[in-house]
Amino acid sequence: MIVLALTGVLVLAVGGCVCVVWAARGGPPVVRAVAAVTLAAGQLVRGSGRRSGGRGGGDGGGGDGEG
C-alpha cells in the first residue's frame, strides 16, 4: 500500500515538473495553471524547511568561536 502511495507522489511530482517546463515554452492555460500550483507547492515546502531547520540548533552557526 505504501508503495502505491509513493508511486502516486512520484507521478504527481514528475507531472508537475513536466508542466512547469511545458508552461515555460508557452503551453495551454491548463498546463500553466498546474505549473503555477506546482511552483507554489515548492515554495511552501521550501519555506517550511527553513522554519523547522532554524529552530533548535543544527549547523546554523552560533558557535563559541573556537575552531
C-alpha positions as CSV (number, residue, x, y, z in Angstrom):
1,M,0.0,0.0,0.0
2,I,2.8,2.4,0.8
3,V,4.4,1.6,-2.5
4,L,1.3,2.8,-4.3
5,A,1.2,6.0,-2.3
6,L,4.8,6.7,-3.0
7,T,4.4,5.9,-6.7
8,G,1.4,8.3,-6.8
9,V,3.5,11.1,-5.2
10,L,6.3,10.4,-7.7
11,V,3.9,10.6,-10.6
12,L,2.5,13.9,-9.4
13,A,5.9,15.4,-8.9
14,V,7.2,14.3,-12.3
15,G,3.9,15.5,-13.9
16,G,4.3,18.9,-12.2
17,C,7.8,19.2,-13.4
18,V,6.8,18.4,-17.0
19,C,4.0,21.1,-16.7
20,V,6.5,23.7,-15.5
21,V,8.8,23.1,-18.4
22,W,5.9,23.0,-20.9
23,A,4.4,26.2,-19.5
24,A,7.8,27.9,-19.8
25,R,7.6,27.1,-23.5
26,G,4.1,28.5,-23.8
27,G,1.8,25.7,-23.1
28,P,-2.0,25.8,-22.9
29,P,-3.7,27.5,-19.9
30,V,-4.4,24.2,-18.1
31,V,-0.7,23.5,-18.1
32,R,0.1,27.0,-16.9
33,A,-2.3,26.5,-14.0
34,V,-0.8,23.2,-13.0
35,A,2.7,24.7,-13.2
36,A,1.7,27.6,-11.0
37,V,0.3,25.2,-8.4
38,T,3.5,23.1,-8.6
39,L,5.7,26.2,-8.1
40,A,3.6,27.4,-5.2
41,A,3.8,24.0,-3.5
42,G,7.6,24.0,-4.0
43,Q,7.7,27.5,-2.3
44,L,5.7,26.2,0.6
45,V,7.9,23.2,1.1
46,R,11.0,25.3,0.8
47,G,9.6,27.8,3.3
48,S,8.6,25.1,5.8
49,G,12.0,23.6,5.6
50,R,13.7,26.9,6.6
51,R,11.4,27.4,9.5
52,S,11.8,24.0,11.0
53,G,15.6,23.9,10.3
54,G,16.1,27.2,12.1
55,R,14.9,26.0,15.4
56,G,16.9,24.0,17.9
57,G,20.4,24.2,16.7
58,G,21.7,22.2,13.7
59,D,24.6,23.6,11.9
60,G,23.2,27.1,11.6
61,G,26.2,28.9,13.2
62,G,26.1,30.3,16.7
63,G,29.3,28.5,17.8
64,D,31.5,29.5,20.6
65,G,34.2,31.0,18.4
66,E,36.8,28.3,18.9
67,G,37.9,26.5,15.9
